[in-house]
Amino acid sequence: MEAILLGCFTSAMQPKQTNIVFLKTHKTASSTMQSLLFRFAERHNLTMAFPKPSCSLQFCYPAFFSSNFVHPDTLPANMITSHMRFRKSALQKLMPKNTRYITILREPAAMFESLFTYYSPYAKSFKKVPDGSLKTLMQDPLRYYEPNDEYSYYARNTLTFDLGGENNRPATDVAYAHDFVEEVEKVFSLVMISEYFDESLVLLRKLLSWDLEDILYIKLNARTETSKKKISPDLVEKIRAWNSIDAYLYDYFNATLWVKLSDLGLDCVAKEVQLLRQAQERLIKRCFGSETPREQPGSQIKDKDLRPWQPSKEVGIVGYVLPEDMDQETRTHCLKFIMPEVSYTPKLLHSQLERQDQSRQNQTTTKPPTVKQPTL
């Protein structure tokens, strides 16, 4: 078979893997990863499973995933990427046997700060904190946290919850955390790490036999700098203790990631990352005419298709605008990289349904005419 150069390592040409479950976890750069998968599915005419209308943009989260939550016209599916609470048995019945399972984790203290800021207007455990301070919450979390409170799954071990685990296990139950990690590792071919996103993409590219073009991205759903809060080392320790299962998960899979990267060779990985970042720079220059994207607070973006969802007046989510003097081909290409989930989801669903309708029409027109037998 023909060999193809993939940065510093060569690989026999393999067909691209196209059957993928990506568990979209909360506040982990998962929106950027979802957008990447949307573009791949669209370019290759694959079918992305979407939630049914009554589930909105999520598979009726926080309920455990069920095939009943899937839009029936998006089955059978090649990919599934929208937020869900993971249930292996339901997904394995739905997806092809050769499906690859992938997810992404983020350092728990940084993630929890993001969750607290993002969901403070909604999660009852956060709303109870009198001064709206993360520091106050962490001084005595059990004073404010109730497992049955509305949106409580954003207030403790959210990664564990998303992965289908028991997020209210006590911190002393190390055996549960150990067993849960083993279970996750058996199911997921790759657990990406948000802090090492580009390195994770190198592993993803190798795992799926994808091209460099397939893993290009522009960061989505990030907060404005004024919406971010610095956390002290002492607060980091308290957050990790409160989210002890998430911390166990993260530490284990962060170490596992680096074992996999070392197996590839760290010099090789560095060259692959360099290739990716050079391609990113070319993409950004093509789309924005400069070395940096044209970020704007989402609330200031006039084009509703490019305006990310804003959780509250206190929390700003960054979006992008494209230069006006672009040719249509470039604009169409670049829009797919900066379109937020709330806009891209219905557009991709619509294009899939149109493709299905066209396929049905083609089948109807190509059927041979029925010859009526003469009556004797």
N, C-alpha and C positions, 0 to 999 in steps of 0.2 A: 504493500500500500504506500501511497505517496506520503512523505513526511512534510509537516508544516511547522515553521518556526513560530513558537509562542514565546516571544521575549528571549529568555536565556535557556529555556528547555524546549526540546522537540518532542512531539507526540505524533503517533500514527493518526492519520485523519479519521476521526470518529464522527458518527452522526450526532447532531446536537440533541441533548436531552430536552424534551419539551413538556413532560408531565411533572408538574411541580405543585406541592403545597407549601406556601410560605405563611407561617404563623406570624401575623402582624401584631407584635406586642406594642404596648403603649409607651410613648415618649422615649423611643430607642433609635431614632432615624429610620423607622420602619416605613414611613410615608415615602421617603426617598427610594427605598428598596421596592416598594409597591409600584411606584411610577416606572422604575426600570423594567419591572416585569410586565406592566401594561404595554409598554412600547414593544417589548419583545413579542408578546402575544399578537399585537396588532400587525407588526412587520411580517410575521410568519403565518398569519391567518389561523391562529389558534383560538380555541374557545376558552374564555375566562368565565368561571362560575361566579355569578353575582347573587347578592341577597335578594329575596323576593321583596316587592315594594313595601309590604307592611313591616319589614325588618330595617328599613332605611339603608344606610351605607354599611351596616354591620349585620352579621348573621345572628340577629336577635340576641346579641350580647346583652347581659351576662349569662344567658342560658347556655348550657352545654350545646355544642354544635349538633345539628340534626339535618339530615337531607331535606326535611320538610321546610327548612329555612331558605333553600336555594331556589332562585328563579327557575321555573321548569324549562324555559326556553334557552337556558344556558347549560343544558346537559345533553349528551355527555361532555364533560369538561376536560381540558388539558391542564388548566391551572386554577388555583384558588388562592386569593391573597387578602381578602377583606377581614377586618377584625372579627374574631370569634373567641369563644372559650373552647379550647382544644378537646376533642374527643376522638381518640385514635380509631376506635371500632367503627364509628359512623363515617369517618373519612376514608378508611380503607375499603368499605363497601361501595363508596361513591367513585373513588378514583382508580385509574389503571394500576395494575400490580407493580409496574416498574416506576411508579411515582417516587420522586425524591422529596424528602421532607426537610425543610430549612426554616430556621428562625433566627432571631437576633436578640441579644441581651445588652444591657447597658449597666455601668457601674451603679449600684443601688442608691448610694447617697445622692449622686447627681440626678439620677432618674427620679428619686422621691422629691427632691426640690422642685423639679419640673412638674411632677404630678400635683404637688401641693399648690404651686402657683396657678397651674392650668385649671384645676378642678375645685379650687376654693369656693367659687360661687355655687357649686353643685353638691359636693360631698358633705354630708351632715357632720361627719367627724371633723372636717376642716372648718366648717362654719361655726362650730361650737367654741373654737379657740377665741377668747375674748379680744385679744389684740391682733388677731390675724397673723401671728408670728409662728414660723416653723420652730424657732427656738423654744417658745412656750409649749407648743405641742409635744416636743421631744423631752421636755422636763418630766412629763407624766402622761404618756400617750393613752394609757388605760382610763384616764379621767375623761377623755373626750371620745374614745373609740368604742363603738358597739358593733359587733359583727353583723347585726341585722339592720344597721342604719342604711339609709339610702346611699348608694354609691360607695359602700364601705370597702369594696374591692380595690378602690384607688388609694386606700389609706393604709394597707398593709400587704406586703408580699405580692404585689400586683403581677410580677413576672410568673410567680408560682401559680396564681389564679388563672392567668391567660393560658398557661400550659396545661391546665386541667387539674392542678394539684390542690391540696388543702392549705389555704393561705393562713389559717388561724391556728396551726399547730404551734405549741410553745417552743421557745428558743432552745429549751433543754432537750427537745426531741431530735437529737442529731441523727439517730437511726433513720427517722423518716426522711430527713433531708438527703441522706446518703442513698437510700432506696429510690427516692424520687429522681435523683440525678442519674442513677443507673437506668431507670425507665426512660427518661428523656434521651439518653445517649443511644439506646437501642433503636429508637424511632427516627431520630433526626440524623441525616447524613452530614449536615453542617450546621453548627451553631455559630453564627457570626457575632462579632463583638463590635459594638458601636464605636468605641474609642479607636479601634483599628479597622475602620470601615474599608479602606482601600486594600489592606492586607487580606481581609475577609473576602473581598471581591476576587482577588487572585485565586484563592481556594475555590470559590464558586465557579470561576471561569474554567478551571481545570476539572472540577467535578462534573460539570455539565457539557464540557467540550464546546464552549462558546467562543466567539470572536471578541476581540477587544472592543469593537463597536457595541457589542451587546451589553457591556457593563459600564458604559458611560452614563454620567448622571449630573444633575445640578441639585444641590441640597434643597429640600423642601420642608415646609412646616416648622421652620426654626423661629424661635422667639426673637423679638427685638432686644437689643442689649439692655435697655432700661427695664425690661420685664424679668431679667435674670437677677438672682440674689446669690451673693457669695456665702459660702458656708465654712465655718471654722473646722479645724481638725477634730475638736471635741464633739461638735455636732455631727460630723461624719460618722464617728464611732457610735453615737447614739442611734443614728438612722440605720446603720448597718445592724446593730443589735436588735432593733425593732423589726427590721426586715431580714431576719436571720436566714430564712430559707432562700430568699433571693440572693443574699450575699454568698451563701454556700454554692448556689447554682453558678453565679457569676465567676467566683474565684476558680471553680473547677473548670468551666468551659473556657475561661480566659487562658488558663494553663494548657488546656487541650488544644486550643487554637495555635499556641506557640509551638507545641509539639508537632503539629501538622506542618506549620511553616518551616520548622527546622528540618523536617523530613524532606521538604522540597529543596532546602538549602537557603539560608538567609540572604546570601549574595544574589541568588536567583530571584528571590522574592523582591528584594530591593530594586532589581532591574525591571521586574514586572510592574511594580508600583510606579517607577519612573515613567515607563511606557504609558501607563494609564493616566498619570497626571499631565504628561505632555499632550495626550489626546484630549484631555479635559480642557487644557489651555486653548487648544485649537477650536474646540467646540464653543467655548465662551467668547473667544474673539470673533468667531463667525456669527454668533447670536447677538452679541452686545457691542461689537466693534471696539472692545477694550479688554484689558486683562482681568477685570473683575465684573461680575454680574451687576446689573442695575437694580439693587434691592430697594424696596419701598415698604413702609408699614402697610399691611393689607388694607387697612381702613381708608388709605389714601389712593388706592388703585381704582380707577374708574371702570375698567373693563371687568364686568362681574365674572366672566369666565376665568380670569386670572386672579381673582380675589380669594385668598384662603379664608376659611372659617375663623372668625374671631371669637374666642371663648368668653371674653368680657372686655369692658372698657379699660380695665387695669392691665390686661395682658394683650400685647400686640404680637401678631404673627406676620412674619416677613413674606412678601411676595415679590414678583418681578414684572418689569415692563420691558418690551422690546422697542428698539429704535423704530421710528416711523418710516424711514427711508430704506426699507428692505424689500427685496423681490419676494413674490408670493411663495415660491418654492422654499426659500430659506425660512420665511416666517412660519410656514406650515410645519417644517422640520423642528424649529426651535420651540414652537408652542407646546409640543408634546413633552418637552423637558421641564417646562415651568408651570404647566397646568396643575392646579391642586386636585386632590382626590374628589372633592365635591363636584367639580366640573368634568373631570376626565371620566369618571365612572359612568354617568349617563351617556356620554358621547361614545365610549367604547361599547357599551351595551347596545346602543342604537345601531352602530356599524355592524355588530355581530348579527343582530336580528335582520338587518337589510341583506347581509350576505346569505343568511339562511333562506330568506324569501327568494332571492335570486337563484339560489341552488335548486329550490323546489320548482321554480318556473322553468329552469333549464331542463330538469328531469321530465317535466310535463311535455315540453315541446319536442323533446328528443324521442319520446315513446312512439313506436310505429303505430300508424292508424289501425284501428280495428276494422277488419274486413267482414262485412255482414254476408253471411251465407244466403244464397238465394233459396227461396221457399219452393219446394217441389210439389 
